[in-house]
Amino acid sequence: MKYIFISGGVISGIGKGTTAASIGLILKQAGYHVAPIKFENYLNIDAGTINPIEHGDPFLCEDGTEADMDIGTYEKFLGEEMGRDNFVTIGQIYKTVIDKERKFEYNGEDVEAIPHITNEIIKRIQDLGKNKKADIVIIELGGTAGEYQNIFYYEASRLLTLKYPSDVVHIHVSYVPTPQHLGEPKTKPTQLSVRTLNSMGIQPDFIITRSERPLDQRRKERLALFCNVLPENIISNPDLATVYEIPLVLDKQGLTEKILKRLSLKVSSPDVSIWKKLVEKINQPKKISVNLAIVGKYFGTGDYQLRDSYAALFDAIDHASWQLGIEVKTKWVNAQKVEKEGVSLIDNPDGIIVPIGWGERGTEGMIKAASYARENKIPYLGLCYGMQMAVISYARDVLGWKEANTEENDKKSPHQVIHLMPHQKKYMERRSYGGTMRLGAWQAMVKKGTLAYEIYNHSVLTSERHRHRYEFNDQYVKDFEKKDLIISARSKIENLVEIIELPQNIHPFYLGTQGHPEYKSQPLKPHPIFLAFLEACRKNKS
């Protein structure tokens, strides 16, 4: 088994995840079986309890794992499902080691960070490779070189390199800034970052530089001189129109061949023809554009707007828009402001999406958005919480239950049209929040003759990923159905309401899904719900 470690330097968010995924893609297309794994620095067992403003949108896997966004990037690039084996936090590592000590699995040894923590890290890497029958395991180290939180990951990398020197490659992804007042790229931050690596006993084989523009030969030679790396192994990864171009840029500089030679593997050129067609499609001028309003509550971080809080949603919109040849312009609308200032903030878009959410803050703004879309026949897509808000909106406006609400926000409401799932009560009572929701893939039966049935290509059985505690209250089903709301899908096992919609003779596209189609969308395989929604937005515009 071969190993590729990918570390980061200078700043976080520089693109280790897309780099790891891109390298995985070109090696896979060269005929090798790869398995990526991400090591995170936080003590959380998973990403499920983290506010999306803090660390971005947790990615939901098919097996129910609530992981880092980079796991979603791996899925999108490799076209393969990821799961709990592909995602590790330092909290998981500490807990595993402590649990083993409590069970006397170390036979009375004094348990220490080295070797017990590092051994557990190496075990996770090797177990993944064995379970996936991988030729190459790609290991992304969270954070940046020099942080105290990830030092054991780097030590594990050093120890594995020491044991298998010809089977390990270390790639350092680092930022090369170009200050505006200077006008030239500065290599010193990367030099210092590599020096930090050297101080931990690690010498990178390759440096991939992230910069605004392609790195010139002079800067490559400076980095080679001070970082003890061959000039030809300094790989430029400049800002691009789309991240899906990165594999092509890396392979064009010979990175695939260089990695395979370094690992003493048979050199084979990757077949990236499908990927080239994708990039061409992405970059092709679009003749039609639609405007979407996304009414959510996780956009703000201080004085700045944060895209990562809804990363999977924006990706899913992009994937569908590229296939349809539509340019999508998104307007981010703060639900709290809609709550206070009214729906005029939404303006007159071609479509409205209300995405995932938790708790009371901003929900009245989301409900108003659902009403606004319904009353003005604007295509509406409600995702999980957005589906629940659409149900509340309908109960208030159409059924006349002005105090209708979700049990999550108003336990005294006389019409809790959304309520806590019965088996969730035991978790809530003992404040067991982590990993206890209805998670992962669940199958649903789709009603024939509905919009959902059309979207799923006339399939009566479908599957989506879920992440929720509250559900449609079946006590009120007959009341809603009498007023034309359609229950178009129910879960196969528990018979829970999965999709609601309005008849197309009442509204051109009004659909809410309890599942999360955004997590299953891929660039080469856009999700049919987003394709249908954008098609409805295009029709609405025309």
C-alpha positions in Angstrom: 0.0 0.0 0.0 1.2 3.5 -0.8 0.4 6.7 1.1 0.1 10.4 0.1 0.0 12.9 2.9 -1.3 16.3 2.1 -0.6 19.2 4.5 -1.4 22.9 4.4 0.6 26.0 5.0 0.2 29.7 5.7 -3.6 29.9 5.9 -6.5 27.5 6.4 -9.1 27.0 3.6 -6.4 27.2 1.0 -7.7 24.1 -0.9 -6.2 21.0 0.6 -9.5 19.2 0.2 -9.9 20.0 -3.5 -6.2 19.2 -4.0 -6.6 15.8 -2.3 -9.7 15.1 -4.4 -8.0 16.2 -7.6 -5.0 14.0 -7.0 -7.4 11.2 -6.2 -9.2 11.7 -9.4 -6.1 11.8 -11.7 -4.7 8.7 -10.0 -8.0 6.9 -10.2 -8.2 7.8 -13.9 -4.7 6.4 -14.3 -6.0 3.0 -13.2 -5.3 3.0 -9.5 -7.7 2.4 -6.6 -7.5 5.3 -4.2 -9.1 5.9 -0.8 -9.1 9.4 0.7 -9.3 10.2 4.4 -9.5 13.5 6.2 -8.1 14.1 9.7 -9.7 17.0 11.5 -8.3 19.0 14.5 -11.4 19.5 16.6 -12.3 17.5 19.7 -15.9 16.9 18.4 -16.6 13.3 17.6 -18.1 14.4 14.3 -19.3 17.7 12.6 -23.0 17.2 13.5 -23.0 19.5 16.6 -21.0 22.3 15.0 -22.7 25.5 14.0 -22.3 25.8 10.2 -21.0 29.4 10.6 -18.1 28.0 12.7 -16.9 25.3 10.3 -19.1 25.3 7.2 -21.9 23.0 6.2 -21.4 19.5 7.6 -21.5 17.0 4.8 -24.0 14.2 5.3 -22.9 10.7 4.1 -25.0 7.8 3.0 -24.2 5.9 6.2 -25.3 8.8 8.4 -21.8 10.2 9.1 -21.9 13.9 9.7 -18.5 14.9 8.3 -16.4 17.8 7.1 -17.2 19.5 3.7 -14.1 18.0 2.2 -15.7 14.5 2.4 -18.3 15.9 0.0 -15.5 17.2 -2.2 -14.1 13.6 -2.4 -17.5 12.3 -3.4 -18.0 14.9 -6.1 -14.6 14.3 -7.7 -14.3 10.6 -7.3 -18.0 9.7 -7.9 -17.8 7.3 -4.9 -19.7 7.3 -1.6 -17.7 8.2 1.4 -18.5 7.3 5.1 -17.2 7.0 8.6 -14.0 5.4 7.6 -13.0 8.4 5.5 -13.4 11.0 8.3 -11.5 11.2 11.6 -11.4 13.9 14.3 -8.8 14.1 17.0 -11.7 13.8 19.4 -12.4 10.3 18.0 -8.7 9.4 18.4 -8.5 10.5 22.0 -11.8 8.8 22.9 -10.7 5.5 21.3 -7.4 5.5 23.1 -9.0 6.3 26.5 -11.7 3.7 26.0 -9.0 1.1 25.2 -7.1 2.1 28.4 -10.3 1.7 30.5 -10.7 -1.8 29.0 -7.1 -2.7 29.9 -6.3 -3.2 26.2 -2.8 -1.8 26.8 -2.0 -4.4 29.4 -0.9 -2.0 32.1 1.3 0.2 30.0 1.4 3.9 30.8 -0.6 5.3 27.9 1.1 8.2 26.2 0.6 10.5 23.2 3.5 8.8 21.4 3.2 6.0 20.5 -0.5 5.3 21.4 -2.1 8.3 19.8 0.0 8.1 16.7 -0.5 4.3 16.5 -4.2 4.9 16.5 -3.9 7.4 13.7 -1.8 5.1 11.6 -4.2 2.2 12.3 -7.1 4.3 10.9 -5.1 5.0 7.7 -4.1 1.4 7.2 -7.5 0.0 8.1 -9.1 2.3 5.4 -6.7 1.1 2.8 -7.3 -2.6 3.7 -11.1 -2.2 3.8 -11.2 -0.4 0.5 -8.5 -2.6 -1.1 -6.8 0.6 -2.1 -3.5 0.9 -4.0 -3.0 4.4 -2.6 -4.4 6.1 0.5 -4.6 9.9 0.3 -4.4 11.5 3.8 -5.5 15.1 4.2 -4.2 16.6 7.4 -6.5 19.3 8.7 -5.4 22.8 9.6 -2.0 24.2 8.8 1.5 23.2 9.7 2.5 24.7 13.0 -0.8 24.4 14.9 -0.6 22.5 18.2 -3.9 20.7 17.5 -2.6 18.6 14.6 0.9 17.8 15.7 0.1 14.1 16.3 -1.1 13.8 12.7 2.3 15.1 11.5 4.1 12.8 13.9 2.1 9.8 12.5 3.1 10.9 9.0 6.8 11.1 10.0 6.6 7.6 11.7 5.0 6.0 8.6 7.6 7.6 6.4 10.3 6.3 8.6 8.9 2.8 8.4 8.0 2.8 4.6 10.3 5.5 3.1 9.7 4.4 -0.5 5.9 4.1 -0.1 5.1 7.6 1.3 4.8 10.9 -0.5 4.3 14.2 1.3 2.7 17.1 -0.6 2.5 20.5 1.0 -0.2 22.9 -0.2 0.8 26.5 0.6 -0.4 30.0 -0.1 1.8 32.4 -2.1 0.3 35.8 -1.7 0.7 38.8 -4.1 0.3 41.9 -2.0 -1.3 44.6 -4.1 1.1 47.3 -3.1 4.1 45.1 -4.2 2.7 43.4 -7.3 4.9 40.3 -7.0 4.3 36.9 -5.4 6.1 36.5 -2.0 7.5 33.1 -1.2 8.7 33.7 2.4 5.4 32.5 4.1 5.8 29.2 2.3 9.5 29.0 3.1 8.6 29.4 6.8 5.8 26.8 6.5 8.2 24.3 5.1 10.7 25.1 7.8 8.0 24.2 10.3 7.5 20.9 8.5 11.3 20.3 8.6 11.3 21.0 12.4 8.9 18.1 12.7 11.1 15.8 10.7 9.2 16.0 7.5 10.6 17.0 4.1 7.9 17.5 1.4 8.4 15.8 -1.9 6.1 18.3 -3.7 4.9 21.8 -3.0 1.6 22.9 -4.6 1.4 26.6 -4.6 -2.0 28.4 -4.3 -1.9 31.9 -5.8 -4.0 34.4 -7.7 -2.0 33.8 -10.9 0.2 31.0 -12.2 3.6 30.9 -10.4 6.5 32.0 -12.6 9.8 30.2 -12.9 11.7 32.7 -10.8 9.4 32.1 -7.8 9.6 28.3 -8.3 13.4 28.5 -8.2 13.3 30.5 -5.0 11.0 28.0 -3.3 13.2 25.1 -4.6 16.3 26.7 -3.2 15.0 27.5 0.3 12.6 24.5 0.7 15.0 21.8 -0.6 12.5 20.7 -3.3 13.3 20.2 -7.0 12.1 23.1 -9.2 10.0 20.7 -11.3 8.3 19.5 -8.1 6.9 22.9 -7.4 3.4 22.7 -8.9 1.4 25.9 -9.6 -2.3 25.8 -8.7 -3.6 29.4 -9.4 -7.2 30.6 -9.0 -9.4 29.1 -11.7 -12.9 29.7 -13.0 -14.0 26.4 -11.4 -12.4 24.0 -8.9 -13.2 21.2 -11.3 -10.4 22.4 -13.6 -7.8 21.7 -10.9 -7.2 18.0 -11.8 -6.5 19.1 -15.4 -4.0 21.8 -14.3 -2.2 19.4 -12.0 -1.9 16.6 -14.6 -0.8 19.1 -17.3 2.3 19.8 -15.1 3.1 16.1 -14.9 2.0 15.6 -11.3 0.4 12.2 -12.0 3.6 10.8 -13.6 5.8 12.3 -10.9 3.8 10.8 -8.0 3.7 7.4 -9.6 7.4 7.4 -10.3 8.2 8.6 -6.7 6.1 5.6 -5.4 7.7 3.2 -7.9 4.3 2.5 -9.5 3.7 1.8 -13.2 3.2 5.2 -15.0 0.0 5.5 -16.8 -1.7 8.6 -18.3 -5.1 9.4 -16.7 -8.1 9.5 -18.9 -9.6 12.9 -18.1 -11.7 13.3 -21.3 -15.0 13.3 -19.4 -13.6 15.9 -17.0 -12.4 18.1 -19.9 -16.0 18.0 -21.3 -17.3 19.0 -17.9 -15.0 22.0 -17.7 -15.9 23.0 -21.2 -19.6 22.9 -20.3 -18.9 24.9 -17.2 -17.0 27.6 -19.0 -19.4 27.8 -22.0 -21.2 31.2 -22.2 -24.8 30.9 -21.0 -27.6 32.4 -23.0 -30.2 32.2 -20.2 -29.9 33.3 -16.6 -32.2 32.9 -13.7 -32.3 34.6 -10.3 -32.7 32.6 -7.1 -33.4 33.9 -3.7 -32.0 31.7 -0.9 -33.7 32.6 2.4 -31.5 31.2 5.2 -30.0 32.1 8.5 -26.4 31.0 8.4 -24.9 33.5 6.0 -23.3 36.0 8.4 -20.0 35.8 10.1 -19.1 39.1 11.7 -19.2 41.7 8.9 -18.7 39.1 6.2 -21.0 36.7 4.2 -20.2 33.0 4.4 -20.9 30.7 1.4 -19.6 27.6 3.2 -22.6 27.4 5.5 -24.6 26.1 2.5 -21.8 24.6 0.5 -23.6 21.5 -0.7 -26.6 23.5 -1.7 -24.6 25.9 -3.9 -22.7 23.0 -5.4 -26.0 21.2 -6.3 -27.3 24.4 -7.9 -24.1 24.7 -10.0 -24.2 21.0 -11.1 -27.8 21.3 -12.4 -27.2 24.7 -14.0 -24.2 23.4 -16.0 -26.2 20.5 -17.4 -29.1 22.8 -18.4 -26.8 25.5 -19.7 -28.3 28.1 -17.4 -26.5 30.9 -15.5 -27.8 31.1 -12.0 -27.5 34.3 -10.0 -28.1 33.8 -6.3 -29.3 36.4 -3.8 -28.6 35.6 -0.2 -31.5 36.8 2.0 -31.2 36.8 5.7 -34.4 35.2 7.2 -34.2 37.3 10.3 -34.4 40.5 8.2 -37.3 39.1 6.3 -38.9 38.5 9.7 -38.5 42.1 10.7 -38.6 44.0 7.4 -40.9 41.9 5.3 -40.8 39.9 2.0 -39.9 43.0 0.0 -36.3 42.0 0.7 -36.8 38.9 -1.4 -37.8 41.1 -4.4 -39.1 39.2 -7.4 -36.8 36.2 -8.1 -37.4 33.4 -10.6 -37.2 30.9 -7.8 -37.0 30.7 -4.0 -35.1 28.1 -1.9 -35.5 27.7 1.9 -32.7 25.4 3.1 -31.7 23.5 6.2 -32.0 25.2 9.6 -32.4 24.7 13.4 -34.2 26.5 16.1 -36.4 29.5 16.3 -34.2 32.3 15.0 -35.3 33.5 11.6 -38.0 30.9 11.2 -40.9 33.5 10.8 -38.9 35.0 7.9 -38.7 31.5 6.3 -42.4 30.9 6.7 -43.1 34.3 5.1 -40.8 33.3 2.2 -42.8 30.0 1.7 -46.0 32.0 1.7 -44.6 34.6 -0.7 -43.6 31.9 -3.2 -46.9 30.1 -3.0 -49.1 33.2 -3.3 -47.1 34.6 -6.2 -46.6 31.3 -8.0 -42.8 31.5 -7.8 -41.1 28.1 -8.0 -40.3 27.0 -4.4 -38.0 24.3 -3.1 -38.0 23.6 0.6 -35.1 21.5 1.9 -35.7 19.7 5.2 -36.4 22.7 7.5 -37.7 24.5 4.3 -40.2 21.7 3.8 -41.4 22.1 7.4 -41.7 25.9 7.1 -43.8 25.4 3.9 -46.2 23.1 5.9 -46.5 25.7 8.7 -47.1 28.4 6.1 -49.9 26.3 4.5 -51.5 25.6 7.8 -51.6 29.3 8.7 -52.7 30.7 5.3 -54.9 28.0 3.8 -56.2 26.0 6.8 -56.6 29.1 8.9 -54.6 27.9 11.9 -52.8 31.2 12.7 -50.9 29.7 15.6 -49.7 26.6 13.7 -46.0 25.9 14.3 -43.4 23.3 14.8 -43.0 21.7 18.3 -39.3 22.7 18.1 -40.2 26.4 18.4 -43.5 26.5 20.1 -44.5 23.7 22.5 -47.7 25.5 23.4 -49.0 25.7 19.8 -52.5 24.2 19.4 -51.6 23.0 16.0 -48.1 21.4 16.0 -48.1 20.4 12.4 -44.5 19.5 12.7 -43.6 17.5 15.8 -40.7 15.6 17.4 -40.3 12.1 16.1 -41.4 9.7 18.9 -38.1 7.8 19.1 -36.2 11.1 19.4 -37.8 12.0 22.8 -35.5 9.7 24.8 -32.5 11.5 23.2 -33.8 14.9 23.9 -34.6 14.1 27.6 -31.0 13.1 28.3 -29.5 15.8 26.0 -28.0 13.2 23.7 -27.6 15.4 20.6 -24.5 14.0 18.8 -25.2 11.4 16.1 -28.7 10.7 17.4 -30.9 12.3 14.6 -32.5 10.4 11.8 -29.4 10.2 9.8 -28.2 8.8 6.5 -30.0 7.2 3.5 -33.7 6.2 3.9 -35.9 4.8 1.1 -39.2 6.3 0.2 -42.2 5.3 -1.9 -43.3 7.9 -4.4 -46.9 8.4 -5.3 -47.7 7.9 -9.0 -49.0 10.9 -10.9 -47.2 13.5 -8.8 -44.5 16.0 -9.6 -42.1 14.0 -7.4 -43.0 10.9 -9.5 -42.1 12.9 -12.7 -38.8 14.2 -11.1 -37.7 10.7 -10.1 -38.2 9.5 -13.7 -41.4 7.6 -12.8 -39.7 5.5 -10.1 -41.9 4.5 -7.2 -38.9 3.9 -5.0 -36.2 6.5 -4.2 -33.6 7.2 -1.5 -32.3 10.4 0.0 -30.1 11.3 2.9 -31.7 12.6 6.1 -30.7 14.7 9.0 -33.6 15.7 11.3 -35.5 15.1 14.5 -38.8 16.7 13.7 -41.4 15.5 11.1 -44.7 16.1 9.5 -47.4 15.4 12.1 -49.6 12.7 10.6 -52.5 13.7 12.9 -53.2 16.5 10.4 -52.8 14.7 7.1 -56.5 14.6 6.2 -56.9 18.4 6.9 -54.1 19.2 4.6 -55.2 16.8 1.8 -58.7 18.3 1.9 -57.1 21.7 1.1 -55.1 20.3 -1.9 -51.7 19.7 -0.3 -50.3 16.5 -1.7 -48.2 14.0 0.3 -46.2 12.6 -2.7 -43.7 10.4 -0.9 -43.5 8.4 2.4 -40.7 6.5 3.9 -40.7 2.8 3.1 -40.1 1.6 6.6 -41.7 4.1 9.0 -44.3 5.6 6.7 -43.1 9.1 7.5 -44.0 12.0 5.2 -41.0 12.6 2.9 -42.2 15.0 0.2 -45.0 17.5 0.0 -46.1 19.4 -3.1 -49.0 21.4 -4.6 -50.9 20.3 -7.7 -49.4 21.8 -10.8 -52.7 23.4 -11.8 -52.5 25.4 -8.6 -48.7 26.1 -8.6 -46.1 25.5 -11.3 -43.5 24.1 -8.9 -44.0 24.0 -5.1 -42.1 21.1 -3.5 -40.7 20.4 -0.1 -38.5 17.4 0.8 -37.6 16.1 4.2 -34.5 14.6 2.7 -31.3 16.4 1.5 -30.9 15.9 -2.3 -28.1 18.5 -2.2 -25.8 16.0 -0.6 -26.2 13.4 -3.4 -25.6 15.8 -6.3 -22.4 15.4 -8.3 -20.9 17.5 -11.2 -21.3 14.5 -13.6 -24.6 13.5 -12.1 -26.8 16.5 -11.0 -29.7 15.6 -8.8 -33.1 15.5 -10.6 -34.8 17.7 -8.0 -32.5 20.6 -8.8 -32.7 20.0 -12.5 -36.5 20.1 -12.3 -36.5 23.1 -10.0 -34.2 25.2 -12.3 -36.2 24.2 -15.3 -39.3 25.5 -13.5 -37.4 28.7 -12.7 -36.4 29.1 -16.4 -40.1 28.7 -17.4 -41.1 31.2 -14.8 -38.7 33.7 -16.1 -39.9 33.3 -19.7 
